[in-house]
Amino acid sequence: MILAAPVLRVYDDTQPIDFTYQAILDYHGRSAPGGVAHAVKVMQRAFPLLDPDDAVERREVAITTAFAGPGARDAFEAVTRAVTEGRYTVDSALQAPQRGPTMANFVFQLSYRGRVVRLQLRPGHVSEEFIELARTAEPTEVQSERLRYLKLEMSERLLPLDPSDVYEVITP
């Protein structure tokens, strides 16, 4: 597992807080490291666009997404407290079905102090095999082990990348 240096800085009532991937993963647990990595990349990409001059105030960020994964949800909660404070919404209306079943749900809209940024995953970061295994209702032990491997592999592959290489800005 990659133990990344501080990846995200936010303010909590004007006090800075730095979050590492590892700290966020510790909060989430180990079931969805890939989802945690995706949320980290989304926040790394969106936060500087939401406030180009400084870190965001964590309790003012709202997130809407078509992606319902628990790793992403927990990562957003750890950093922004958006889930418990009612600023996190999973909304299938954000889906992009024209992108196919592998990419359709990887759309995230973050808002902060009147600014809105919508991001979508760039091609090549999630495999069809991963999506198929993640959606398998009753996986075999072999399928479960393969999915665990793919989740970890995805997180280790995504974390070192520049967030703009993983998520692109689209027009809301």
C-alpha positions as CSV (number, residue, x, y, z in Angstrom):
1,M,0.0,0.0,0.0
2,I,1.3,3.5,-0.9
3,L,1.6,5.7,2.1
4,A,1.2,9.1,0.5
5,A,2.4,12.4,1.9
6,P,-0.3,15.0,2.7
7,V,-2.6,15.1,-0.2
8,L,-5.3,17.4,0.9
9,R,-5.4,20.5,3.0
10,V,-8.7,22.0,4.2
11,Y,-9.8,24.4,6.9
12,D,-12.0,23.6,9.8
13,D,-13.2,26.9,11.2
14,T,-10.1,28.5,9.8
15,Q,-7.7,25.9,11.3
16,P,-5.8,23.9,8.7
17,I,-6.1,20.1,8.5
18,D,-3.9,18.0,6.3
19,F,-5.3,14.6,5.2
20,T,-3.2,11.8,3.8
21,Y,-4.5,8.9,1.7
22,Q,-3.5,6.6,4.5
23,A,-5.4,8.6,7.2
24,I,-8.5,8.6,5.0
25,L,-8.1,4.9,4.3
26,D,-7.8,4.3,8.1
27,Y,-11.1,6.1,8.6
28,H,-12.8,4.1,5.8
29,G,-11.3,0.6,6.5
30,R,-9.9,-1.7,3.9
31,S,-12.9,-2.6,1.8
32,A,-12.7,0.0,-1.0
33,P,-9.2,1.5,-1.4
34,G,-9.9,2.2,-5.0
35,G,-13.0,4.3,-4.1
36,V,-10.9,6.2,-1.5
37,A,-8.3,6.9,-4.2
38,H,-10.9,8.2,-6.6
39,A,-12.3,10.6,-4.1
40,V,-8.8,11.8,-3.2
41,K,-8.2,12.5,-6.9
42,V,-11.5,14.3,-7.2
43,M,-10.8,16.5,-4.2
44,Q,-7.2,17.2,-5.4
45,R,-8.6,18.2,-8.7
46,A,-11.7,20.2,-7.5
47,F,-10.5,22.1,-4.4
48,P,-8.0,24.4,-6.2
49,L,-10.7,25.2,-8.8
50,L,-13.2,25.9,-6.1
51,D,-10.8,28.3,-4.3
52,P,-7.7,29.1,-6.3
53,D,-6.2,31.3,-3.6
54,D,-6.5,29.0,-0.5
55,A,-7.7,25.7,0.9
56,V,-11.4,25.3,1.1
57,E,-13.4,25.4,4.4
58,R,-14.3,21.8,4.7
59,R,-17.9,22.3,6.1
60,E,-18.9,24.5,3.1
61,V,-18.2,21.9,0.4
62,A,-21.2,20.1,-1.1
63,I,-20.8,17.0,-3.2
64,T,-23.2,15.4,-5.7
65,T,-22.2,12.3,-7.6
66,A,-23.6,9.3,-9.6
67,F,-21.0,7.1,-7.9
68,A,-22.4,5.3,-4.8
69,G,-19.2,3.5,-3.7
70,P,-18.5,3.4,0.1
71,G,-14.8,4.2,-0.3
72,A,-15.6,7.5,-2.0
73,R,-18.4,8.3,0.4
74,D,-16.2,7.7,3.4
75,A,-13.3,9.7,1.9
76,F,-15.6,12.7,1.3
77,E,-17.0,12.4,4.8
78,A,-13.6,12.3,6.4
79,V,-12.3,15.4,4.6
80,T,-15.5,17.5,4.3
81,R,-18.0,16.0,6.8
82,A,-20.5,16.3,4.0
83,V,-22.3,13.0,4.6
84,T,-23.3,13.6,8.2
85,E,-24.0,17.3,7.6
86,G,-26.3,16.6,4.6
87,R,-24.1,18.0,1.8
88,Y,-23.4,14.7,0.1
89,T,-25.9,13.3,-2.4
90,V,-25.8,10.3,-4.7
91,D,-27.9,11.3,-7.7
92,S,-28.3,9.0,-10.7
93,A,-29.2,12.1,-12.8
94,L,-25.5,12.8,-13.0
95,Q,-24.8,9.5,-14.8
96,A,-23.3,9.7,-18.2
97,P,-24.7,6.6,-19.9
98,Q,-23.2,7.6,-23.2
99,R,-19.8,6.8,-21.7
100,G,-20.8,3.2,-21.2
101,P,-21.3,1.1,-18.0
102,T,-17.6,1.3,-17.0
103,M,-17.5,5.1,-16.9
104,A,-21.1,6.2,-16.5
105,N,-21.1,6.7,-12.7
106,F,-17.7,8.4,-12.3
107,V,-19.1,11.9,-12.3
108,F,-18.7,14.3,-9.4
109,Q,-20.0,17.8,-8.8
110,L,-18.5,19.8,-6.0
111,S,-19.8,23.3,-5.0
112,Y,-18.3,25.8,-2.7
113,R,-19.2,29.5,-2.0
114,G,-21.1,29.9,-5.3
115,R,-18.6,28.0,-7.4
116,V,-19.4,24.6,-9.0
117,V,-17.0,22.2,-10.6
118,R,-18.1,19.0,-12.4
119,L,-15.6,16.3,-13.0
120,Q,-15.6,13.0,-14.9
121,L,-13.2,10.2,-15.0
122,R,-10.8,10.1,-18.0
123,P,-10.8,6.8,-19.9
124,G,-8.4,4.0,-18.9
125,H,-8.5,4.2,-15.1
126,V,-11.2,1.7,-14.4
127,S,-11.5,-1.6,-16.2
128,E,-14.6,-3.4,-17.4
129,E,-13.4,-6.4,-15.4
130,F,-13.4,-4.3,-12.2
131,I,-17.0,-3.0,-12.8
132,E,-18.3,-6.5,-13.7
133,L,-16.8,-8.0,-10.5
134,A,-17.9,-5.1,-8.3
135,R,-21.5,-5.6,-9.6
136,T,-21.5,-9.4,-9.1
137,A,-24.3,-10.1,-6.6
138,E,-22.8,-13.4,-5.2
139,P,-19.2,-13.6,-6.2
140,T,-17.2,-16.8,-5.8
141,E,-14.1,-16.8,-3.6
142,V,-11.9,-16.5,-6.7
143,Q,-13.9,-13.5,-7.9
144,S,-13.8,-11.8,-4.5
145,E,-10.0,-12.3,-4.3
146,R,-9.6,-10.9,-7.8
147,L,-11.8,-7.9,-6.9
148,R,-9.7,-7.2,-3.8
149,Y,-6.6,-7.3,-5.9
150,L,-8.1,-4.9,-8.5
151,K,-9.2,-2.4,-5.8
152,L,-5.7,-2.3,-4.3
153,E,-4.0,-2.1,-7.7
154,M,-6.3,0.7,-8.8
155,S,-5.5,2.8,-5.7
156,E,-1.7,2.2,-6.1
157,R,-1.9,3.2,-9.8
158,L,-4.1,6.3,-9.3
159,L,-2.4,7.9,-6.2
160,P,0.9,9.0,-7.9
161,L,-0.9,10.5,-10.9
162,D,-1.6,14.2,-11.3
163,P,-5.3,14.6,-10.6
164,S,-5.9,16.3,-14.0
165,D,-4.7,13.1,-15.6
166,V,-7.4,11.2,-13.8
167,Y,-10.4,13.6,-13.8
168,E,-11.3,16.2,-16.4
169,V,-13.5,19.2,-15.8
170,I,-16.8,19.2,-17.7
171,T,-19.5,21.9,-18.0
172,P,-22.3,21.5,-15.4
